[in-house]
Amino acid sequence: MTLLRLPTATAPARPAPRARARRGRADRRPRLLVAVTAVFFVLLYLPIGVVTLFSFNSKKSLTVFGGFSLRWYRAFVHDDVLLASLGTSLRISLVAMAGSVVLGVALALGLVRCRTRLGSLAGLVMLVPLITPEIVTGVASMLLFKGLGVALSTGTVMLAEITFSISYVTVILRSRVAALHPEVEEAAMDLGATRWQALRLVTLPALLPAVLASAVLIFALVFDDFVLAYFTTGVDPQPLSVRIYSAIRFGVQPTINAVGTLMLAGSVALIALALFIPRLFGRRGGLDILSGE
């Protein structure tokens, strides 16, 4: 009679001392990299923190903090010139957001659906504004308007901002358009929908999270933009960023600290909203290119 021997459980082999030492060194945080990262963030955010702190200063001083007060925020609310510039910036941002989103959606659809060499070339040309220094774009826009005999005004700022922002919208939406299955549109057309109805009822709702996220991001970028607005604005009520620069040339006032703090808070909120919108809809692909995912 043959007895079957059951396999006995063996204790897991312990790693060698050298292996444990190497693993411990690998798991240990590199102190030098941590120190460099900490110094980087301190140098990056310390000036912003100083501006924010002195925006609540009760004294009219940029070096001595006399206590917390909303004095300079109240001064901003009662400053008609700054409020007019704020309204101008909001109008420019809204128009640039709407124009760049409409044109960017159309361009993204065209670049993804066009499989010819001309489409590939157009995709490369579309990326040029992203790598071109903004001061070059600003000077070129100013020379274009001057050459065409168009007086610089709020309208020229809007046109320049729309032209500059289209590339951002297109880059954000291309990944989302490429992820869509064309069979869904074909099924809708098989059920009796026209091509426009399939685009309006099927494609655009699928792109809605990325469209909203890109719209919020463009609003924040245009509202904070200075270089392009500086070269294309006229004698109309200037955008808020240009107005702040004009005021700084005659000395930094505590009111400017309050305005800068409000602009910073608004921009951070808008960018956070742009990153959160795709997750709100339970989808990805909207701003993954910006968030690094």
Secondary structure as the mmCIF struct_conf table of DSSP 4:
data_model
#
loop_
_struct_conf.conf_type_id
_struct_conf.id
_struct_conf.beg_label_comp_id
_struct_conf.beg_label_asym_id
_struct_conf.beg_label_seq_id
_struct_conf.end_label_comp_id
_struct_conf.end_label_asym_id
_struct_conf.end_label_seq_id
HELX_LH_PP_P HELX_LH_PP_P1 THR A 2 ALA A 16
HELX_RH_AL_P HELX_RH_AL_P1 PRO A 17 ASP A 27
BEND BEND1 ARG A 28 ARG A 28
HELX_RH_AL_P HELX_RH_AL_P2 ARG A 31 PHE A 54
TURN_TY1_P TURN_TY1_P1 SER A 55 PHE A 56
STRN STRN1 ASN A 57 ASN A 57
BEND BEND2 SER A 58 LYS A 60
BEND BEND3 LEU A 62 THR A 63
STRN STRN2 PHE A 68 PHE A 68
HELX_RH_AL_P HELX_RH_AL_P3 ARG A 71 VAL A 77
TURN_TY1_P TURN_TY1_P2 HIS A 78 HIS A 78
HELX_RH_AL_P HELX_RH_AL_P4 ASP A 80 ARG A 113
BEND BEND4 THR A 116 THR A 116
HELX_RH_AL_P HELX_RH_AL_P5 ARG A 117 MET A 126
TURN_TY1_P TURN_TY1_P3 LEU A 127 LEU A 127
HELX_RH_AL_P HELX_RH_AL_P6 VAL A 128 ILE A 131
BEND BEND5 THR A 132 THR A 132
HELX_RH_AL_P HELX_RH_AL_P7 GLU A 134 GLY A 147
TURN_TY1_P TURN_TY1_P4 LEU A 148 GLY A 149
HELX_LH_PP_P HELX_LH_PP_P2 VAL A 150 LEU A 152
BEND BEND6 SER A 153 SER A 153
HELX_RH_AL_P HELX_RH_AL_P8 THR A 154 ALA A 179
BEND BEND7 LEU A 180 LEU A 180
HELX_RH_AL_P HELX_RH_AL_P9 PRO A 182 ASP A 190
TURN_TY1_P TURN_TY1_P5 LEU A 191 GLY A 192
HELX_RH_AL_P HELX_RH_AL_P10 ARG A 195 ALA A 198
HELX_RH_PI_P HELX_RH_PI_P1 LEU A 199 THR A 203
HELX_RH_AL_P HELX_RH_AL_P11 LEU A 204 ASP A 224
HELX_RH_AL_P HELX_RH_AL_P12 VAL A 227 THR A 232
BEND BEND8 VAL A 235 PRO A 237
HELX_LH_PP_P HELX_LH_PP_P3 GLN A 238 PRO A 239
HELX_RH_AL_P HELX_RH_AL_P13 LEU A 240 ILE A 248
TURN_TY1_P TURN_TY1_P6 ARG A 249 PHE A 250
HELX_RH_AL_P HELX_RH_AL_P14 PRO A 254 LEU A 280
TURN_TY1_P TURN_TY1_P7 PHE A 281 GLY A 282
BEND BEND9 GLY A 286 LEU A 287
HELX_RH_AL_P HELX_RH_AL_P15 ASP A 288 SER A 291
TURN_TY1_P TURN_TY1_P8 GLY A 292 GLY A 292
#
